Amino acid sequence: MLFRSHAIDITLSLRAAVILKEEYPLTGTLIQKEKKSYRFRAIVHNLKPVTRFVIGFFGEVTIHGSPGFKKHVREQVRKMVGA
């Protein structure tokens, strides 16, 4: 599941959008300004980096669609908290 194509669609706070651009400069063109937030849509081939980012910005990132990605994030959080 980790190393295949996944459509990612997330809403970001300003802080999360700035850090995403800073850590991954090539994402800059994929981040779109919305009224009160930013939207990042992309096809990724490895869920590890984006999962780590989403968990690290808990409360500042919302996952849209992407049922496989949501499931993966849930599984990682369960492992992290020992549930």
C-alpha positions in Angstrom: 0.0 0.0 0.0 2.8 2.4 0.8 4.5 2.4 -2.6 1.8 2.9 -5.3 0.0 6.0 -6.6 -2.3 7.7 -4.1 -4.4 10.8 -4.7 -3.9 13.2 -1.8 -6.3 16.1 -1.1 -5.8 18.0 2.1 -6.7 21.4 3.5 -3.9 23.2 5.4 -3.6 26.1 7.8 -1.3 29.0 6.8 1.4 27.6 9.1 1.1 24.1 7.6 1.2 25.4 4.1 4.3 27.5 4.7 6.1 24.5 6.4 5.1 22.2 3.6 6.5 24.6 0.9 9.7 25.0 3.1 10.3 21.3 3.6 9.2 20.2 0.1 9.8 23.2 -2.3 8.4 21.4 -5.3 4.9 21.3 -3.6 4.6 25.1 -4.0 2.8 25.0 -7.3 0.4 22.4 -5.9 -0.8 24.4 -3.0 -3.8 26.6 -3.8 -5.0 29.5 -1.6 -8.7 29.3 -0.6 -10.7 31.8 1.4 -9.4 30.9 4.9 -7.0 28.0 4.2 -4.9 26.3 1.6 -5.5 23.2 -0.4 -2.9 20.7 -1.5 -3.8 18.1 -4.1 -1.3 15.7 -5.6 -0.5 12.2 -6.6 2.1 10.7 -4.3 3.9 7.3 -4.6 4.9 7.0 -0.9 2.5 7.7 1.9 5.2 7.9 4.6 6.2 11.6 4.2 2.7 12.9 3.8 1.4 10.8 6.7 4.2 12.1 9.0 3.4 15.6 7.9 -0.4 15.2 8.6 0.2 13.7 12.0 2.7 16.4 12.9 0.2 19.1 12.1 -2.8 17.5 13.8 -5.6 20.1 14.0 -4.1 22.1 11.2 -4.7 19.6 8.4 -8.0 18.1 7.1 -8.0 15.1 4.8 -10.6 15.1 2.0 -11.6 12.1 0.0 -8.7 9.7 -0.3 -10.2 6.8 1.7 -7.0 4.8 1.4 -4.9 7.6 2.8 -7.4 8.2 5.7 -7.2 4.5 6.5 -3.4 4.6 6.5 -3.3 7.7 8.8 -5.8 6.0 11.2 -3.6 2.9 11.3 -0.5 4.9 12.0 -2.2 6.8 14.8 -3.5 3.6 16.4 0.1 2.2 16.3 1.4 5.4 17.9 -1.1 5.3 20.8 -1.0 1.6 21.2 -4.7 1.0 20.4 
